Amino acid sequence: MKKAYVLILSFIVLGITIQAQELVSISKHEVLSKVSENNTNIKISKEEFIQARADFRQTNAVFLPNITASHTGIATTNPLMAFGSKLNQEILTQNDFNPNLLNNPSQIQNFATRFEIQQPLINVDGMFQRKAAKSKMDAMALKTQRTQDYLVFEVKKAYMQLQLAYKAVEVLEKALEAANSNKKLADNSFKQGYLQRADVLNVEVRVTEVKNQLQTAKSNVQNASNYLSFLMNDDNYVIYTPSDELTLETSTIENQSISENRSDIKAMQLASNAYKALNKADKMAFLPTLNAFGSYEIYDDDIFKGDANGYLFGAELSWNIFQGSKRIGKAQKSKSQFEQSKLEYQQYVLQSNLELNKAKRTFLDAENKLKLTNLALEQSEESLRIRTNRFKEGLEKTSDLLMAETQYAQKQLDYYQTIFEYNYAQAYLQFLVP
């Protein structure tokens, strides 16, 4: 009896706690909208896309110029530097060719302002690196899309879990009401001498069991509400009540198959393309590069002035012939990564088809189970009705009534659980075959 009092007290405390918390009605559409706006995983995925886009924009350097500007000031007595500075400033005189002055010049100041430009002309490996960065950026965009698709599926599941939790509370509250009613009948029958004390205790145990189950069901309501809050990135953690009922959702699953255009599969294909482009870039690194360059320079012996100026432009064809087999090893590694990406893509497609076939069978099993649980629910309801009427007339054993009552409550829970499984299997199929 002490344990029963503890359970009853815990149940009361939990009920008061739930009532004290704010109850907020919410629809599935509202959850989807808030998740789309606030979910952390979506925000992380978008940041990853921004990073990939920034990497792609860096490859603009393959065909855009590199422009720099600088201003340098020096003071020197170095013979070569002093003569060159005077030459750049265009202030050389006949006396400056005096050997004594050339060998032992006085200190001279030189201020140089320089503008430089470097323009890539032919950089084959850089073009393939740019192509790889573009494939990676597109893959990240598709990954973001697939993340959003997954969260739509996850919201559907979480919302159905909330609906199921409330259905369990509803069933168990009715079961508790019936159990208390039977307890009153049992107490009256015991007082009139129709029942033994053991029968009354069995009824009391049943009441305690239902209260315990109801307490667990209410905890499941809190758990489901908290998970919805987590998906919506809401730290208030209120108790949600679903404004949409848990009902059967129907759709056809015939002739559904995995499409290579599904965002995650296409993203893997693009990732493989990126590895292919990187491998080509490593191979093209053996070719020479052609770059144009130019500069414009201003010289003076006073800061930020320029009485003398000059320019320089030209082109450079460079060929790094051998780097100690470094490029050979890099090309071999990128080729292996490309081959690995192709194998991973093939495996992922096969695994996705395997998952789809499994999901189809799960859906069909849930469909068959739904028919059976519905029939079992109707039969257990009728059985309970008959046994309750007979118990009131003293024609039924207490144990048989309790068994029928327990069975009916369980069949109700099974029925709603099967609806959840049916809708979940359907939502998962829609996720696999968008």
SULKARA-V56934 format. One line per field, one symbol per residue. psi: psi as a letter, one per 30 degrees, with the letter a starting at -180 (. if undefined). burial: + if it has 9 or more other ideal C-beta (glycine too) atoms within 8 Angstrom, else -. Layout:
psi=???
burial=???
This chain:
psi=eeeeeeeeeeeeeeeeeeeflkkkkkleeeeeeeeeefkeeeeeeeeeeeeeeeeefffffefkljklklkkklklgkeeeeeeeeeefhgkleffgkeeeeeillkkkkkkkkkkkkjkejieeeeeeeeeeeeeeeeeeeeeeeeeeeeeeeeeeeeeeeeeeeeeeeefeeeeeeeeeeeeeeeeeeefgflleeeeeeeeeeeeeeeeeeeeeeeeeeeeeeeeeeeghjgehljkkkfkljlkkklkgkgklkkffkeeeeeeeeeeeeeeeeeeeeefffllkkkllllkkkklgkkhlifklllklalkjkjjekhhgeeeeeeeeeeeeeeeeeeeeeeeeeeeeeeeeeeeeeeeeeeeeeeeeeeeeeeeeeeeeeeeeeefgggkkeeeeeeeeeeeeeeeeeeeeeeeeeeeeeeeeeeei.
burial=---+--++-++--++--+-------+++--++-+++-++--+--++-++-+++-++--+-++--------+-+--++-+-+++-++-++------+----++--+--+++++++++++++--+++++++++++++++++++++++++++++++++++++++++++++++-++++++-+++-++-+++-++----+---++-+++-+++-++++++-+++++++++++++-++-+---+++++---+-----------+---+++++++++++++++++++++-++---++++++++++++-------+------------------+--++--++-++-+++-++--++--++-++--++-++--++-++--++-++--++-++--++-++----+-+-+++-++++++++++++++++++++++++++++++-
